[in-house]
């Protein structure tokens, strides 16, 4: 499938939202994933500058047919963040009437944050998959940062949102977060993926934009805590 996969990692403030200092500071990654033969793609966490994201897809002659949501925080899906209004999936659907794929645990929250309706959404469970041409994207429910956080596994690439970062993981001190669930998601799910799976996080928080599961198991403290008790102590619980 590798020769047909379309996979672009786009950084807010560098590749889109160029004149937005808040977007640059937040350093969100957006991903475009699709099939080069069918010329169809999905957008993962399209936020900050939807028009530019659509323009980038058009320049590559790719047609967006869906939006995938790693979790419902406004810097990933749009909405109000500390009084700042962020463009997101609702703005995308004004331009392109696609479905928004979200984990069932936070579909209702996504509607509150973005104003989308139930008809706009596709609710997913862990293990669900989405096919785009010959490309298969598998949904992995990884609660902890938020109740419905999910990662996307496609062609030996993991788009991990704010669950797993390079040399870190998402916060567990926010409303709806849960350190126990985060530990289970990290050690019981993501750490068990093959070492050669490439890691693509939700933010540019490291000295490089991508890693591998194998590299993170060697160097990322979040994947090296041996027990839940030690993890909770590390998290201040």
Phi and psi restraints in degrees (value plus and minus 20) as a CYANA .aco file:
   2 UNK   PHI     -75.9   -35.9
   2 UNK   PSI     -56.6   -16.6
   3 UNK   PHI     -92.3   -52.3
   3 UNK   PSI     -32.8     7.2
   4 UNK   PHI    -126.4   -86.4
   4 UNK   PSI     -30.4     9.6
   5 UNK   PHI     -97.6   -57.6
   5 UNK   PSI     115.6   155.6
   6 UNK   PHI    -126.2   -86.2
   6 UNK   PSI      99.4   139.4
   7 UNK   PHI    -163.5  -123.5
   7 UNK   PSI      91.8   131.8
   8 UNK   PHI    -143.7  -103.7
   8 UNK   PSI     110.8   150.8
   9 UNK   PHI    -123.2   -83.2
   9 UNK   PSI      99.8   139.8
  10 UNK   PHI    -138.9   -98.9
  10 UNK   PSI     113.7   153.7
  11 UNK   PHI    -127.1   -87.1
  11 UNK   PSI     106.4   146.4
  12 UNK   PHI     -81.8   -41.8
  12 UNK   PSI     116.3   156.3
  13 UNK   PHI      68.2   108.2
  13 UNK   PSI     -33.1     6.9
  14 UNK   PHI    -139.8   -99.8
  14 UNK   PSI     -68.9   -28.9
  15 UNK   PHI    -120.4   -80.4
  15 UNK   PSI     -42.7    -2.7
  16 UNK   PHI    -173.8  -133.8
  16 UNK   PSI     150.7   190.7
  17 UNK   PHI      31.7    71.7
  17 UNK   PSI      27.3    67.3
  18 UNK   PHI     -87.2   -47.2
  18 UNK   PSI     -50.0   -10.0
  19 UNK   PHI    -122.8   -82.8
  19 UNK   PSI       2.3    42.3
  20 UNK   PHI    -134.1   -94.1
  20 UNK   PSI      80.6   120.6
  21 UNK   PHI     -85.4   -45.4
  21 UNK   PSI     -48.0    -8.0
  22 UNK   PHI     -88.7   -48.7
  22 UNK   PSI     -64.1   -24.1
  23 UNK   PHI     -81.4   -41.4
  23 UNK   PSI     -60.6   -20.6
  24 UNK   PHI     -83.3   -43.3
  24 UNK   PSI     -60.5   -20.5
  25 UNK   PHI     -87.2   -47.2
  25 UNK   PSI     -58.3   -18.3
  26 UNK   PHI     -92.7   -52.7
  26 UNK   PSI     -47.3    -7.3
  27 UNK   PHI      36.4    76.4
  27 UNK   PSI      25.2    65.2
  28 UNK   PHI     -95.8   -55.8
  28 UNK   PSI     123.1   163.1
  29 UNK   PHI    -117.7   -77.7
  29 UNK   PSI     119.4   159.4
  30 UNK   PHI    -137.6   -97.6
  30 UNK   PSI     123.5   163.5
  31 UNK   PHI    -140.5  -100.5
  31 UNK   PSI     118.1   158.1
  32 UNK   PHI    -131.5   -91.5
  32 UNK   PSI     102.9   142.9
  33 UNK   PHI    -152.2  -112.2
  33 UNK   PSI     110.2   150.2
  34 UNK   PHI    -187.4  -147.4
  34 UNK   PSI    -187.2  -147.2
  35 UNK   PHI    -132.3   -92.3
  35 UNK   PSI     101.0   141.0
  36 UNK   PHI     -89.0   -49.0
  36 UNK   PSI     -38.4     1.6
  37 UNK   PHI    -103.3   -63.3
  37 UNK   PSI     -64.6   -24.6
  38 UNK   PHI    -102.6   -62.6
  38 UNK   PSI     -36.3     3.7
  39 UNK   PHI      43.9    83.9
  39 UNK   PSI       9.2    49.2
  40 UNK   PHI    -130.6   -90.6
  40 UNK   PSI     127.9   167.9
  41 UNK   PHI    -168.3  -128.3
  41 UNK   PSI     145.2   185.2
  42 UNK   PHI    -135.7   -95.7
  42 UNK   PSI     137.8   177.8
  43 UNK   PHI    -130.4   -90.4
  43 UNK   PSI     106.7   146.7
  44 UNK   PHI    -117.5   -77.5
  44 UNK   PSI      99.3   139.3
  45 UNK   PHI      36.1    76.1
  45 UNK   PSI      33.4    73.4
  46 UNK   PHI     -92.0   -52.0
  46 UNK   PSI      91.3   131.3
  47 UNK   PHI    -168.9  -128.9
  47 UNK   PSI     148.0   188.0
  48 UNK   PHI      61.3   101.3
  48 UNK   PSI     -70.4   -30.4
  49 UNK   PHI    -170.9  -130.9
  49 UNK   PSI      58.4    98.4
  50 UNK   PHI     -84.0   -44.0
  50 UNK   PSI     -57.9   -17.9
  51 UNK   PHI     -80.4   -40.4
  51 UNK   PSI     -64.6   -24.6
  52 UNK   PHI     -86.5   -46.5
  52 UNK   PSI     -57.0   -17.0
  53 UNK   PHI     -83.9   -43.9
  53 UNK   PSI     -61.9   -21.9
  54 UNK   PHI     -85.5   -45.5
  54 UNK   PSI     -57.2   -17.2
  55 UNK   PHI     -84.6   -44.6
  55 UNK   PSI     -60.2   -20.2
  56 UNK   PHI     -85.0   -45.0
  56 UNK   PSI     -61.3   -21.3
  57 UNK   PHI     -83.7   -43.7
  57 UNK   PSI     -61.2   -21.2
  58 UNK   PHI     -84.3   -44.3
  58 UNK   PSI     -58.8   -18.8
  59 UNK   PHI     -81.5   -41.5
  59 UNK   PSI     -51.0   -11.0
  60 UNK   PHI    -108.4   -68.4
  60 UNK   PSI     -15.3    24.7
  61 UNK   PHI      39.0    79.0
  61 UNK   PSI      20.7    60.7
  62 UNK   PHI    -132.9   -92.9
  62 UNK   PSI     120.2   160.2
  63 UNK   PHI    -125.9   -85.9
  63 UNK   PSI      97.2   137.2
  64 UNK   PHI     -88.8   -48.8
  64 UNK   PSI     109.9   149.9
  65 UNK   PHI    -142.4  -102.4
  65 UNK   PSI     -14.7    25.3
  66 UNK   PHI    -197.3  -157.3
  66 UNK   PSI     144.0   184.0
  67 UNK   PHI    -144.1  -104.1
  67 UNK   PSI     113.8   153.8
  68 UNK   PHI    -128.5   -88.5
  68 UNK   PSI     113.8   153.8
  69 UNK   PHI    -132.0   -92.0
  69 UNK   PSI      99.4   139.4
  70 UNK   PHI     -94.3   -54.3
  70 UNK   PSI     -56.7   -16.7
  71 UNK   PHI    -189.5  -149.5
  71 UNK   PSI     149.9   189.9
  72 UNK   PHI    -114.9   -74.9
  72 UNK   PSI      -2.3    37.7
  73 UNK   PHI     -89.5   -49.5
  73 UNK   PSI     122.3   162.3
  74 UNK   PHI     -79.3   -39.3
  74 UNK   PSI     -48.1    -8.1
  75 UNK   PHI     -90.4   -50.4
  75 UNK   PSI     -29.0    11.0
  76 UNK   PHI    -129.6   -89.6
  76 UNK   PSI     -44.4    -4.4
  77 UNK   PHI    -147.6  -107.6
  77 UNK   PSI     -25.8    14.2
  78 UNK   PHI      74.3   114.3
  78 UNK   PSI     142.3   182.3
  79 UNK   PHI     106.0   146.0
  79 UNK   PSI    -186.1  -146.1
  80 UNK   PHI    -115.0   -75.0
  80 UNK   PSI     109.0   149.0
  81 UNK   PHI    -151.9  -111.9
  81 UNK   PSI      89.6   129.6
  82 UNK   PHI      33.8    73.8
  82 UNK   PSI      18.8    58.8
  83 UNK   PHI      62.4   102.4
  83 UNK   PSI     -19.6    20.4
  84 UNK   PHI    -122.3   -82.3
  84 UNK   PSI     107.8   147.8
  85 UNK   PHI    -108.9   -68.9
  85 UNK   PSI     104.2   144.2
  86 UNK   PHI    -131.2   -91.2
  86 UNK   PSI     110.5   150.5
  87 UNK   PHI     -88.6   -48.6
  87 UNK   PSI     131.3   171.3
  88 UNK   PHI    -184.9  -144.9
  88 UNK   PSI    -162.6  -122.6
  89 UNK   PHI     -83.2   -43.2
  89 UNK   PSI     -53.0   -13.0
  90 UNK   PHI     -84.0   -44.0
  90 UNK   PSI     -59.5   -19.5
  91 UNK   PHI     -88.9   -48.9
  91 UNK   PSI     -56.2   -16.2
  92 UNK   PHI     -79.1   -39.1
  92 UNK   PSI     -63.6   -23.6
  93 UNK   PHI     -92.6   -52.6
  93 UNK   PSI     -38.8     1.2
  94 UNK   PHI     -88.7   -48.7
  94 UNK   PSI     -47.0    -7.0
  95 UNK   PHI    -116.7   -76.7
  95 UNK   PSI     -59.6   -19.6
  96 UNK   PHI    -155.7  -115.7
  96 UNK   PSI      93.3   133.3
  97 UNK   PHI     -97.0   -57.0
  97 UNK   PSI      61.2   101.2
  98 UNK   PHI    -129.3   -89.3
  98 UNK   PSI     151.0   191.0
  99 UNK   PHI    -110.1   -70.1
  99 UNK   PSI     128.4   168.4
 100 UNK   PHI    -127.8   -87.8
 100 UNK   PSI     100.9   140.9
 101 UNK   PHI    -117.3   -77.3
 101 UNK   PSI      99.4   139.4
 102 UNK   PHI    -157.9  -117.9
 102 UNK   PSI     130.0   170.0
 103 UNK   PHI     -86.7   -46.7
 103 UNK   PSI     123.7   163.7
 104 UNK   PHI     -82.4   -42.4
 104 UNK   PSI     -43.8    -3.8
 105 UNK   PHI     -91.1   -51.1
 105 UNK   PSI     -38.8     1.2
 106 UNK   PHI    -154.1  -114.1
 106 UNK   PSI       4.4    44.4
 107 UNK   PHI     -82.8   -42.8
 107 UNK   PSI     -62.8   -22.8
 108 UNK   PHI     -84.7   -44.7
 108 UNK   PSI     -59.5   -19.5
 109 UNK   PHI     -84.8   -44.8
 109 UNK   PSI     -58.0   -18.0
 110 UNK   PHI     -81.7   -41.7
 110 UNK   PSI     -59.3   -19.3
 111 UNK   PHI     -83.2   -43.2
 111 UNK   PSI     -59.8   -19.8
 112 UNK   PHI     -85.3   -45.3
 112 UNK   PSI     -63.8   -23.8
 113 UNK   PHI     -92.2   -52.2
 113 UNK   PSI     -56.7   -16.7
 114 UNK   PHI    -126.2   -86.2
 114 UNK   PSI     -38.1     1.9
 115 UNK   PHI      62.9   102.9
 115 UNK   PSI     -12.9    27.1
 116 UNK   PHI     -90.0   -50.0
 116 UNK   PSI     140.7   180.7
 117 UNK   PHI    -122.8   -82.8
 117 UNK   PSI     148.5   188.5
 118 UNK   PHI     -80.0   -40.0
 118 UNK   PSI     -54.1   -14.1
 119 UNK   PHI     -86.9   -46.9
 119 UNK   PSI     -38.2     1.8
 120 UNK   PHI    -100.8   -60.8
 120 UNK   PSI     -36.0     4.0
 121 UNK   PHI    -125.9   -85.9
 121 UNK   PSI     135.3   175.3
 122 UNK   PHI    -142.3  -102.3
 122 UNK   PSI      96.7   136.7
 123 UNK   PHI    -105.5   -65.5
 123 UNK   PSI     115.5   155.5
 124 UNK   PHI    -143.0  -103.0
 124 UNK   PSI     133.7   173.7
 125 UNK   PHI    -131.7   -91.7
 125 UNK   PSI     142.9   182.9
 126 UNK   PHI     -81.7   -41.7
 126 UNK   PSI     114.7   154.7
 127 UNK   PHI      77.7   117.7
 127 UNK   PSI     -33.3     6.7
 128 UNK   PHI     -82.7   -42.7
 128 UNK   PSI     140.7   180.7
 129 UNK   PHI    -159.1  -119.1
 129 UNK   PSI     138.6   178.6
 130 UNK   PHI    -150.7  -110.7
 130 UNK   PSI     109.1   149.1
 131 UNK   PHI    -123.8   -83.8
 131 UNK   PSI     113.7   153.7
 132 UNK   PHI    -146.5  -106.5
 132 UNK   PSI      84.6   124.6
 133 UNK   PHI      39.8    79.8
 133 UNK   PSI    -145.8  -105.8
 134 UNK   PHI    -111.5   -71.5
 134 UNK   PSI     -17.4    22.6
 135 UNK   PHI    -108.9   -68.9
 135 UNK   PSI     115.8   155.8
 136 UNK   PHI    -138.6   -98.6
 136 UNK   PSI     104.4   144.4
 137 UNK   PHI    -128.3   -88.3
 137 UNK   PSI     103.5   143.5
 138 UNK   PHI    -122.2   -82.2
 138 UNK   PSI     114.4   154.4
 139 UNK   PHI    -113.9   -73.9
 139 UNK   PSI     109.8   149.8
 140 UNK   PHI    -140.9  -100.9
 140 UNK   PSI      94.3   134.3
 141 UNK   PHI     -93.8   -53.8
 141 UNK   PSI     101.1   141.1
 142 UNK   PHI    -150.4  -110.4
 142 UNK   PSI      49.4    89.4
 143 UNK   PHI     -85.4   -45.4
 143 UNK   PSI     137.0   177.0
 144 UNK   PHI     127.9   167.9
 144 UNK   PSI     -80.2   -40.2
 145 UNK   PHI     -88.2   -48.2
 145 UNK   PSI     -64.3   -24.3
 146 UNK   PHI    -160.3  -120.3
 146 UNK   PSI     144.0   184.0
 147 UNK   PHI     -82.0   -42.0
 147 UNK   PSI     -51.4   -11.4
 148 UNK   PHI    -134.0   -94.0
 148 UNK   PSI       2.8    42.8
 149 UNK   PHI     -75.7   -35.7
 149 UNK   PSI     119.2   159.2
 150 UNK   PHI    -162.8  -122.8
 150 UNK   PSI     129.8   169.8
 151 UNK   PHI    -131.9   -91.9
 151 UNK   PSI     141.2   181.2
 152 UNK   PHI    -145.0  -105.0
 152 UNK   PSI     103.6   143.6
 153 UNK   PHI    -127.3   -87.3
 153 UNK   PSI     101.9   141.9
 154 UNK   PHI    -167.0  -127.0
 154 UNK   PSI     101.9   141.9
 155 UNK   PHI      30.5    70.5
 155 UNK   PSI      30.7    70.7
 156 UNK   PHI      42.8    82.8
 156 UNK   PSI       7.4    47.4
 157 UNK   PHI    -145.7  -105.7
 157 UNK   PSI     115.4   155.4
 158 UNK   PHI    -134.5   -94.5
 158 UNK   PSI      98.0   138.0
 159 UNK   PHI    -112.9   -72.9
 159 UNK   PSI      92.9   132.9
 160 UNK   PHI    -126.1   -86.1
 160 UNK   PSI     -18.2    21.8
 161 UNK   PHI      34.8    74.8
 161 UNK   PSI    -154.5  -114.5
 162 UNK   PHI    -123.6   -83.6
 162 UNK   PSI       1.8    41.8
 163 UNK   PHI    -102.2   -62.2
 163 UNK   PSI     -77.6   -37.6
 164 UNK   PHI    -142.4  -102.4
 164 UNK   PSI     103.4   143.4
 165 UNK   PHI    -123.4   -83.4
 165 UNK   PSI     153.5   193.5
 166 UNK   PHI     -96.1   -56.1
 166 UNK   PSI      98.3   138.3
 167 UNK   PHI      45.7    85.7
 167 UNK   PSI       9.6    49.6
 168 UNK   PHI    -198.5  -158.5
 168 UNK   PSI    -190.5  -150.5
 169 UNK   PHI    -169.5  -129.5
 169 UNK   PSI     154.9   194.9
 170 UNK   PHI     -90.8   -50.8
 170 UNK   PSI     139.2   179.2
 171 UNK   PHI     -87.1   -47.1
 171 UNK   PSI     128.2   168.2
 172 UNK   PHI    -144.0  -104.0
 172 UNK   PSI       0.7    40.7
 173 UNK   PHI    -134.4   -94.4
 173 UNK   PSI      -2.0    38.0
 174 UNK   PHI    -122.0   -82.0
 174 UNK   PSI     140.4   180.4
 175 UNK   PHI     -75.4   -35.4
 175 UNK   PSI     109.6   149.6
 176 UNK   PHI      69.3   109.3
 176 UNK   PSI     -30.2     9.8
 177 UNK   PHI    -102.3   -62.3
 177 UNK   PSI     141.2   181.2
 178 UNK   PHI    -171.3  -131.3
 178 UNK   PSI      91.7   131.7
 179 UNK   PHI     -85.0   -45.0
 179 UNK   PSI     -51.5   -11.5
 180 UNK   PHI     -86.1   -46.1
 180 UNK   PSI     -67.4   -27.4
 181 UNK   PHI     -82.8   -42.8
 181 UNK   PSI     -57.2   -17.2
 182 UNK   PHI     -82.9   -42.9
 182 UNK   PSI     -63.9   -23.9
 183 UNK   PHI     -80.5   -40.5
 183 UNK   PSI     -62.8   -22.8
 184 UNK   PHI     -86.4   -46.4
 184 UNK   PSI     -58.3   -18.3
 185 UNK   PHI     -86.2   -46.2
 185 UNK   PSI     -62.7   -22.7
 186 UNK   PHI     -90.0   -50.0
 186 UNK   PSI     -70.3   -30.3
 187 UNK   PHI    -107.4   -67.4
 187 UNK   PSI     -51.5   -11.5
 188 UNK   PHI    -109.7   -69.7
 188 UNK   PSI     -37.5     2.5
 189 UNK   PHI    -142.9  -102.9
 189 UNK   PSI     -84.3   -44.3
 190 UNK   PHI     -90.6   -50.6
 190 UNK   PSI     -58.6   -18.6
 191 UNK   PHI     -87.7   -47.7
 191 UNK   PSI     -36.4     3.6
 192 UNK   PHI    -110.6   -70.6
 192 UNK   PSI     -22.1    17.9
 193 UNK   PHI     -91.2   -51.2
 193 UNK   PSI     136.3   176.3
 194 UNK   PHI     -77.4   -37.4
 194 UNK   PSI     125.9   165.9
 195 UNK   PHI     -79.7   -39.7
 195 UNK   PSI     -48.8    -8.8
 196 UNK   PHI    -107.0   -67.0
 196 UNK   PSI     -17.4    22.6
 197 UNK   PHI     -88.0   -48.0
 197 UNK   PSI     107.0   147.0
 198 UNK   PHI     -96.4   -56.4
 198 UNK   PSI     122.6   162.6
 199 UNK   PHI    -128.6   -88.6
 199 UNK   PSI     105.6   145.6
 200 UNK   PHI    -144.5  -104.5
 200 UNK   PSI      85.3   125.3
 201 UNK   PHI    -103.6   -63.6
 201 UNK   PSI     156.7   196.7
 202 UNK   PHI    -105.6   -65.6
 202 UNK   PSI     -33.6     6.4
 203 UNK   PHI    -160.1  -120.1
 203 UNK   PSI     134.7   174.7
 204 UNK   PHI    -111.4   -71.4
 204 UNK   PSI      55.9    95.9
 205 UNK   PHI    -123.0   -83.0
 205 UNK   PSI     -18.0    22.0
 206 UNK   PHI    -143.0  -103.0
 206 UNK   PSI    -195.4  -155.4
 207 UNK   PHI    -105.3   -65.3
 207 UNK   PSI     -15.8    24.2
 208 UNK   PHI    -171.4  -131.4
 208 UNK   PSI     133.4   173.4
 209 UNK   PHI    -104.3   -64.3
 209 UNK   PSI     -32.5     7.5
 210 UNK   PHI    -169.7  -129.7
 210 UNK   PSI     142.4   182.4
 211 UNK   PHI    -167.7  -127.7
 211 UNK   PSI    -181.2  -141.2
 212 UNK   PHI    -152.8  -112.8
 212 UNK   PSI     140.0   180.0
 213 UNK   PHI     -80.6   -40.6
 213 UNK   PSI     -60.0   -20.0
 214 UNK   PHI     -81.3   -41.3
 214 UNK   PSI     -64.2   -24.2
 215 UNK   PHI     -83.0   -43.0
 215 UNK   PSI     -61.7   -21.7
 216 UNK   PHI     -88.6   -48.6
 216 UNK   PSI     -54.4   -14.4
 217 UNK   PHI     -85.2   -45.2
 217 UNK   PSI     -44.9    -4.9
 218 UNK   PHI    -105.3   -65.3
 218 UNK   PSI     -54.4   -14.4
 219 UNK   PHI    -139.2   -99.2
 219 UNK   PSI     -39.2     0.8
 220 UNK   PHI    -109.0   -69.0
 220 UNK   PSI      95.3   135.3
 221 UNK   PHI     -79.0   -39.0
 221 UNK   PSI     -47.4    -7.4
 222 UNK   PHI     -87.0   -47.0
 222 UNK   PSI     -41.4    -1.4
 223 UNK   PHI    -122.9   -82.9
 223 UNK   PSI     -13.6    26.4
 224 UNK   PHI    -138.9   -98.9
 224 UNK   PSI     -16.5    23.5
 225 UNK   PHI     -98.4   -58.4
 225 UNK   PSI     100.8   140.8
 226 UNK   PHI     -95.3   -55.3
 226 UNK   PSI     -45.5    -5.5
 227 UNK   PHI    -156.8  -116.8
 227 UNK   PSI     138.1   178.1
 228 UNK   PHI     -83.7   -43.7
 228 UNK   PSI     -59.3   -19.3
 229 UNK   PHI     -79.9   -39.9
 229 UNK   PSI     -63.7   -23.7
 230 UNK   PHI     -86.8   -46.8
 230 UNK   PSI     -56.3   -16.3
 231 UNK   PHI     -83.2   -43.2
 231 UNK   PSI     -67.0   -27.0
 232 UNK   PHI     -83.8   -43.8
 232 UNK   PSI     -56.4   -16.4
 233 UNK   PHI     -85.1   -45.1
 233 UNK   PSI     -60.3   -20.3
 234 UNK   PHI     -84.7   -44.7
 234 UNK   PSI     -54.4   -14.4
 235 UNK   PHI    -104.4   -64.4
 235 UNK   PSI     -16.4    23.6
 236 UNK   PHI      58.0    98.0
 236 UNK   PSI       5.5    45.5
